[in-house]
Amino acid sequence: MKSSFVLMVIGFVALVSLRIEAQTPRAISPLRVGAAKVDVTPSPNELPKNGFGVLDHLYARAIVLDNGAATAALVTVDAGAIPDALWQAVSQSLAKDLGIPATHLLLTATHTHSAGGQRSPDYAQKIVEAVRLARQRLTPARIGYGAGESYINVNRQIIDAKTARWWEGPNREGPSDKTVAVVKFETMSGDPLAVYYNYAVHGVITGQLDQVSGDIPGATSRYIEESFDDKVVAVWSNGAGGDQNPMYYQQTYDLRDIRTKEYASRGIDISNAMPPGGQGLNRNDPVVARLMNQQRQMAISMGQFLGEEVLYVMRGVAHVDSAVPIAGGTTNVSCPGRERTNQGRAGFEGTYKDAAPVDIRLGLLRVGDVMIGAVNAEVFNPIAQRLKRESPFKATMMTTLTNGSARSGYIPDDESYGKYTFEVLSSRLKPGCAETAIVKGILGLTDEARRVR
């Protein structure tokens, strides 16, 4: 089914092309589900030369769903992003070899900032292999939905008390959705098979270690899987965390101060910039070593706390169903673009010139009464909150950094454009378009998908 419409958004035009692919007129059979994970950790020769090895392994995790009339895949990779080339390679391979159309695929990055290294030529094939294995393990199953809360995230846009300027820090009064959305899959006898969980927080705790790590998302999935003796695959869904940091982040701030002073001793001012990784840190310094060790512990601790909440929600899921419709769709929206003409991480107004419009790919996967909206970029939390408020379905969530990478940079909500934070300053989108275009675009897909029976 194809249609098109135009959104007029505060003086801008967002062109939207919408496509829904649902099951054929064949009758829906009882749901079957399979899950698998494949190690995608860079090999020693793929690691950065200035790195310090592997802290914990990276995985591609997949859940495949089949109701006899349609097949879908929920796939998440411990990676910083999903480049368009990777999305194209994986989606085309799955469509050709496994019969899973691109409209029924959610390929998500956990957004760990510690994925490190180049990718081997068979990287895409490893992700496909996770889906292939999951499909081979299809077994009669039921689906249930629940939601809980976790307080390990916090809004990260704050006015610095010393400089009275915008900076990155814990804003406990700022917008921050604490919801942990959980989709549970179990066998017909009630044994857990897999879980797909959605939460909004940046995976940045281990970013200065220069070690490969799945960060909080990886720690959470490992903890859930270990709780079931690795008989369950736990798939992270990256919520709208563009403006959300981990709540407990002090070691990172302390290490940044040490780096700033080290650079300053060499006559380099990075007070309004931040080179990636741990450049400028002396790992033989006992203070640096202690802070880094605490970072490793904090990633595990927050993963355990979030994992415990997922387990709690799983135990409380009261309603499960095996006869569910599956529908998927895609939408492309286009918003006016801009190019920044000055520099600085935060605190000062940006200057810009007009640039080409920015295309944003949206998606929607419906499984029963669960609606998963997808955006191929880093999205601010209030946009996802608005989507959930306006959705007619209670079980609605937004997964970001999914199905490719828009060239937008961060996608702030309309209100945040008055804040001189690094996310807003670096966004390639003019204000006033993207928030409504995303929400209305996903809701348009939802309206189409809800017709499927």
Secondary structure as UniProt FT lines:
FT   STRAND          2..9
FT   TURN            10..11
FT   STRAND          12..22
FT   STRAND          32..39
FT   HELIX           44..46
FT   TURN            49..50
FT   STRAND          59..66
FT   STRAND          71..77
FT   HELIX           84..93
FT   HELIX           94..98
FT   HELIX           102..104
FT   STRAND          105..109
FT   TURN            113..114
FT   TURN            121..122
FT   HELIX           123..136
FT   STRAND          139..149
FT   STRAND          153..159
FT   TURN            161..163
FT   STRAND          166..171
FT   TURN            172..173
FT   STRAND          179..187
FT   TURN            188..189
FT   STRAND          192..199
FT   TURN            205..210
FT   HELIX           215..227
FT   TURN            228..230
FT   STRAND          233..238
FT   TURN            242..243
FT   STRAND          244..246
FT   HELIX           250..265
FT   TURN            266..267
FT   TURN            271..272
FT   TURN            277..280
FT   TURN            283..284
FT   HELIX           286..316
FT   STRAND          320..321
FT   STRAND          326..340
FT   STRAND          352..367
FT   TURN            368..369
FT   STRAND          370..375
FT   STRAND          378..379
FT   HELIX           381..390
FT   STRAND          396..399
FT   TURN            407..408
FT   STRAND          410..411
FT   HELIX           414..418
FT   HELIX           422..426
FT   TURN            431..432
FT   HELIX           434..449
FT   TURN            450..451
//
